[in-house]
Every structure is written in structure tokens, then in C-alpha cells.
Amino acid sequence: MRVIFDEELKAVADDLDRMVQDVRKAINGAGDALLKQDVEAAQSVIDGDIEIDALESSVIDQCIRLLAKQNPVATDLRVVVSTLRLAATFERMGDLAKHIAEAARRIYPEPALPAEATELFTEMQQFLSKTADRIVVMLQDRDAKTAEEIILDDDKLDALHHKTFDLALSDKWTGSRQQLIDVVLLGRFMERLGDHAVSASRRVVYIVSGFDPSKEPSRDEDGAVE
């Protein structure tokens, strides 16, 4: 029975790995759509979200079967339940990347961002691209050290997000009303991507150690809007 459980758990882990790689691709594609007015990248992200959703459904179904058939306890139970939570988190990250891509596609061929916002959003995208790479490594290796780095670095993205409000409220703003709305919404989407990365990182630390780390003061990762 143990061999069967391990094989089934590995199949779930493989789907989760594919899911997080698709999420990384979506984050990078959304950045290209936003910053380079790449409508093909935008459409690829939007279309690819179907695959992320399908992988989430597959992971959930497999985890439910494991819980029903194998009745895992202790560490095994922690892994299965945490995998369910990770799948939901990655699905939300895929949705957020899709929202960014949709915003870029909607206004194409015009840029979604005015010139004065490009540098700030480029910084945010670079941060998210690096975080996406870290998440892939973290999940594949069950690397608690990388997870802790993601948690600690999230304050940098929060600080960049606050600058989007400063920009939108500045007397020097030259963008259109639609761009003003987009800057606020896109900044929020990107900030939430960082929050979900933190959520996933906490879950990996919990899988590895049984300890659920929290920043101080802690953000309510489930109560905040996507």
C-alpha cells in the first residue's frame, strides 16, 4: 500500500510542478504583453489559463482520491492537504496573470501604461519574474530556504506597489483616465501575485518542517481580494 501511495503522490507532485511552470510562463507572458504591447503574448496567456485550471482540477481530484483511499496521517496528510492549497494558490496566480494580459490586449495597440509608469512597472515585473523562477525551484526541491527568501523579499514588491498610488495621484500625471484606472488595477494584480507567492512559500515551509511561518505583522492571505 505504501508503494501505491508514493506512486500516486508522485503523480500529483508532477502535475503541481507542471502547473507552477505554466504559472511562471503566464507571469512572464503577461509582462511582455503589458510592457511590450505584445498582443500575441497576451493571447497566449489568456488561452493558457485553461491548462492551469485543468491541472488544478486534476490535482484536486487526485488529492481527494488519496484522502479517501489511503487515509493518510501525520506528514502524509500534511503533504496532501498542503498540495490542495498550493494548487488553489497557483490557479489564482494564473488568473491574475490573465487579468494583466487581458488589460494589455483590451487597449492594444495603445500602451496600457503611460510613459511615466513604464519604469516602475518594469521593476515590478522583474521582481515577479525572479519570484516565479524561485517558486519553480522551491517546489521542485522542496527548498525551505528559497521559500523563506520569497517571504522576506515580499516587502520590496509592496513598496513598489505603494509607488503606483503616488504616481496616480501625482500632479505630473499625463496619462488618460483609462490608463489611470489600469495603473491602479494592474499594480494591485501584480501585488497580489506577490502575496500568493508568499502564501505558496509558507505552505512549502509547512510541508518541509511542520511549521507555518508568518511575517510580522502578518497579512491575511485568505481574506484579501485576488
N, C-alpha and C positions, 0 to 999 in steps of 0.2 A: 504493500500500500504506500509505503514511503517513497518508493521509486516512482510510482504513478503520480503521487502528489508533486514531487520535484519536477517531473517532466511537464505536468500541467502548469505549474507555477512558472517554469521557464518560458512556456508558450505565451503566457500573459506578459512576462517581462519583455519578450521580443516585440510584442505589439506596442507596449508602452514606449520602448526605445524608438520604434518607427514613428510613433505619434510625436515624440518630442523632436525628432529630426524634421518632421513635417512642420512643426511649430516654428523651429528655427528658420526654415525656408520661408515660411509665411512672414515672419518678422522682417527678414532681410528684403523680401519682395515688396512688402508694404513700404519699407523705407525708400526703395528705388522708385516706387510709384509716386510717393509723396515729394521726394527731393529732386527727382529727375524727370518728372512728368512722364513716367514710363507707363503708358496705358496697358501695354501687354503684360507687364509685371503685375499691375493691379488686377487684371482679369485672371491671371494665373493664381493669385492669392485667393480671390473670390471663389474660383472653381475648386481650388484645392481644399477649401474648408469642408467640402463634402467628405473627403477622405479622412480628415481629422475627426469629424463627427462619427464616421463609420468605425474608426479604430476605438473611439471611446465606447461605443455600443458593444464592440467585441470584448473589450477589457471588462466592462461591467458584467456582461453575460458569463464570461469565464470565471470571474471572481465569485459571482453568485453560485455557480455550479460547484466551485471549490468549497465554499462555505457549507453548502447543502450536503455534498457527498463526503467530504473529508473531515468536516467538523474540526478545523484547526484550532489550536490553543497556543497560548504564550507567544513566542516570537513569530510563529507561522501566522497566527491570527493578526498580529500587528502588521505583518507584511501585506496580507491580503486586504485588510481594511485600508491601510495607507495607500495601496495601489488604486483602490477605488477613488480615494480622494485626489490622488495625483492625476488620474485620468480626467476627472471633472475640472481640475485646475488647468490642465493643458488644453482642454476643449474651450474654456473661456479665453485663454490666451489666443487661440486660433480665431475666435470670434472678434477679439479686439483688433488683431491684425487685419481681419477682413473689413472691419469698420473703417480703418485708416485707408485701406485700398479703395473702398467704395467712395470715400470723400475725395480722394485724388481723381478717381475716374469720373465722378459726377461733374467736376468743374473743368475737366480736360477739354481743350488743350491749354486753358489758362492754368497757372500755378495755384495750388490751394493755399500757398503761403506767400505773403508779400516779401519783398527783398529783405526787409529788416528782421524778419523772423527766421530766415534760412540758416544762419549760423547757429542759433540756439537749438533749432530742431535737428540740425546735423549733429550737434553734441549729444542730444538725447538719443538719436538713432544709433550713434556709435556706441553709446553706453549699452543700449538694448541688444545690439549685435554681439557685443562682448559677453553680455549676460546670457544670451541664447547659446553661445558656444560653451560657456561654463555649465549650463544646465545639462547639455548633452553629455559632457564628461562626467558631471556629478551623478547622473542617473546610471550611466553605463558602468561606472566604477564603484557606485555607492560611496562616493567620496564626501565624507562629512566635512573635511577641511574646506573644499570648494564651496560646499553649501553654506558654511559659516561666513566665507568671504562674500558671497552673494547677499546674505542677510545684512552684513555690516556696511556694504557699499551702497545699499538702497538709499541712504540719506543723500547721496550725491544726485541721484535722479530726482528725489523730492525737491532739492534745492533748484535744480533746473526747471522743474515744473512750476515752482513759485515765480520764476522769472517770466513765464508765459503770461501771468497776470500783470506783472509790471509792464510788460510790453504792450499788452492790450489796453491798459489804462494810460499809457504814455501820451503826452501831448504831441509827440513826434510821430504818432501812428499815421501812416499814409495809405493803408490798405482799405479795401471795401468793407462794407458791413458783413457780407458773406465770409470774407477772409477773417474778419474779427471773430465771428461765430466759430469758424473752422479752427482757428488758433486755440481757442478755449477748449473746444471739444477734442481736438487732436492731442493737445497737451494732456488732457485727462485720460484719454485712451492709452497714451504712452506711459503715463504714471501708473496706471492700473496694471499694465504689463509687468512693470517692476514689482508691484505688490504681489501679483500672482507668482512671480519668480521667487519671491521671499517665502510665500506660502509653500511652494513646492520644496524649497530648500529646508524649511523646518520639518516637513514631512520626511525627507530623506534622513535628516539627523535623527528623527524619531525611529525610523526603521533600523538604523545602524546601532543606536545607543539605548533606545527606550526613553530618551529624554526629549521633551518638546521645548526647544529654545524659544525665547521671546525677547524681542528688543525692549528697551526701557526708555520711554513708556511704550507699551505695546499697542499696535494697531489692531483693530478688529477686522481680521482678514475676511470674515464671512459676512459681516454686517455692511461692509461698504459696497457701493454700487459697482457694477462691472465697468 
